[in-house]
Amino acid sequence: MLYFKNFIFAFISTIGFSIIFNISRDSIIKSGLNGAIGWIIYTILNNTFNSPVVAAFFGALSVGLLGEFFARFFKKPATIFIIPGMVPLVPGSGMYYTMLAITEKRFIDAANIGSETIFIAAAIASAIIISISMSKIIRASKSKKSYL
């Protein structure tokens, strides 16, 4: 039941940001589905391994790969599926608590929370790069072109 509730909330938040980003109407639901699936993968892996960095990496990797798949299947740009799909994974609370700790002069806590937030952001960026690269490699191998 907890995963279903997480799925629904991530789906709704991704749809909200899809509307804010002015995504076309026929892609809003697909974008919401992409974000919700990425969040569920993040939640499951974070509960299993107790590592938000690893969970964010694989959640973002799934959003990137699914966004690339949706882009090829529905003949749309991948960014309209990937960017809103990443919104649930962004470590906003980590940034907030880092700044709160700094303003309260708890610098050790700020360093701990801030470093984890930076690692999560780097994991998300790395996963996006890997998913885009994998998509290009697959397309190149299908068309018999070499990008070397």
C-alpha positions in Angstrom: 0.0 0.0 0.0 2.9 2.4 0.8 4.4 1.9 -2.7 1.0 2.5 -4.3 0.6 5.8 -2.4 4.2 6.8 -3.4 3.4 6.0 -7.0 0.3 8.1 -7.0 2.0 11.1 -5.4 5.0 11.0 -7.7 2.7 10.6 -10.7 0.7 13.7 -9.7 3.8 15.8 -8.9 5.4 14.9 -12.2 2.2 15.7 -14.1 2.1 19.1 -12.3 5.6 19.9 -13.4 4.8 18.7 -16.9 2.0 21.2 -17.0 4.3 23.9 -15.7 6.9 23.0 -18.3 4.2 23.3 -21.0 4.5 19.7 -22.2 2.1 18.7 -25.0 -1.2 17.2 -23.7 -0.6 13.8 -25.3 2.7 13.4 -23.4 1.7 14.6 -19.9 0.5 11.2 -18.7 3.5 9.4 -20.2 5.8 11.9 -18.5 3.9 11.3 -15.2 4.3 7.6 -15.6 8.0 7.9 -16.2 8.5 10.0 -13.0 6.4 7.7 -10.9 8.3 4.6 -12.0 11.6 6.3 -11.3 10.4 7.3 -7.8 9.2 3.7 -7.0 12.5 2.3 -8.1 14.2 4.9 -5.9 12.0 4.1 -2.9 12.4 0.3 -3.2 16.2 0.5 -3.6 16.5 3.1 -0.8 14.5 0.8 1.6 16.5 -2.2 0.5 20.1 -0.9 0.5 19.6 2.2 2.8 21.7 4.2 0.3 20.0 7.3 -1.2 22.9 7.8 -3.6 22.6 4.3 -5.2 18.8 4.6 -5.2 18.9 8.0 -6.9 21.3 6.6 -9.5 19.2 3.7 -10.5 16.0 5.7 -10.2 17.4 8.4 -12.6 18.8 5.7 -14.8 15.3 4.2 -15.2 13.8 7.6 -15.9 16.4 8.3 -18.5 16.1 4.9 -20.2 12.3 4.9 -20.1 12.3 8.6 -21.4 14.5 7.5 -24.3 12.2 4.6 -25.0 9.2 6.8 -24.9 10.9 9.3 -27.2 11.6 6.7 -29.9 8.2 5.0 -29.6 6.1 8.1 -29.6 8.4 10.1 -31.9 8.9 13.0 -29.4 12.0 14.6 -27.9 13.4 12.7 -25.0 13.6 15.8 -22.8 9.8 16.1 -22.5 9.8 12.7 -20.7 13.1 12.9 -18.8 13.1 16.4 -17.3 9.7 16.2 -15.6 10.4 12.6 -14.6 13.5 13.7 -12.7 11.6 16.2 -10.5 10.6 13.6 -7.8 14.3 12.5 -7.5 15.8 16.0 -7.0 17.2 16.2 -3.5 15.3 19.4 -2.5 15.0 18.4 1.1 18.7 17.8 1.4 19.4 21.3 0.0 16.9 22.8 2.5 18.3 21.0 5.5 21.8 21.9 4.5 20.9 25.6 4.4 19.0 25.3 7.6 22.0 23.7 9.4 24.2 26.5 8.1 21.8 29.2 9.3 21.6 27.5 12.7 25.5 27.3 12.8 25.5 23.5 12.8 28.4 23.2 10.4 29.1 19.5 10.9 25.5 18.6 10.1 25.6 21.0 7.1 28.7 19.3 5.8 27.2 15.8 6.2 23.8 16.6 4.7 25.3 18.8 2.0 27.9 16.2 0.9 25.1 13.5 0.6 23.0 16.0 -1.4 25.9 16.7 -3.8 26.5 12.9 -4.2 22.8 12.4 -5.0 22.8 15.2 -7.6 26.0 13.7 -9.1 24.4 10.3 -9.2 21.4 11.7 -11.0 23.6 13.6 -13.5 25.7 10.4 -14.1 22.6 8.3 -14.7 21.3 10.8 -17.3 24.6 10.8 -19.1 24.7 7.0 -19.1 21.1 6.6 -20.3 21.7 9.0 -23.2 24.9 7.3 -24.1 23.3 3.9 -24.1 20.6 5.1 -26.3 23.1 6.6 -28.8 25.1 3.3 -28.8 22.0 1.3 -29.5 20.9 3.6 -32.3 24.4 3.5 -33.8 24.6 -0.3 -33.7 21.2 -0.5 -35.3 22.2 1.8 -38.2 25.7 0.3 -38.5 27.4 3.6 -37.8 30.4 4.0 -35.5 30.8 7.0 -33.2 34.4 6.3 -32.4 
